């Protein structure tokens, strides 16, 4: 149980709870381990639990009728999934797929709603989460509308580095197709933009890794477009 509450404490949603409250929540969550490229959520289906990432990375995306993907964000340890459909009980507007082995904790919807009624401060945290999600979506819309592919790719590389992965982006975690789906373009355009950034000496590509070698230049490119 101690390990369970320690994991919950890393989730911003529950960070303000004391040990006794976390212990109560910990009794209600379940844990599951998934392998690479397993589906966590499927667009159009009803979700019955709030999922929290303990370890690994999950891509959250939407699909067009012809199968084209738009990745909205990558969920990492401490992040939650499917909060929108859990709150209103509607089918999920998003899909989620693992990008490697992932450990998740799940909190059943009825337990989440009960906690929100019992702990008003938790409801405030949910509002903060939804506000942050909205801001992220607005940034994505602005990028797709106003920045070219190379600028969007530069921003993606910088964001990945800022999320704790250092200056390198493992290409076995995100394929060029995944990157294309995140910035709204074709895989071929990602390949060309990577070569362009490498020729400008903003990044280097060796074997299966992309390394940021000139962050200030990459930031300048990301701000243009």
Buried (B, 14 or more C-beta within 10 A) or exposed (E): EEEBBEBBBEBBBBEEBEEEBBBEBBEBBEEBEBEEEBEBBBBEEEBEBBBBBBEBBBBBBBBEEEEEBBBBBBBBBBBBBBBBBBBEEEEBEBBBBBBBEBBBBBBBBEBBEEBBEEBEEBEEBBEEBEEEBEEEEEEBEEBEEEBBBBBBBBBBBBBBBEEEBEBBBEBEBBEBEBBBBBBBBBEEBBEBBBEBBBEBEBBBBEEEEBBBBBBEBBBEBBEEB
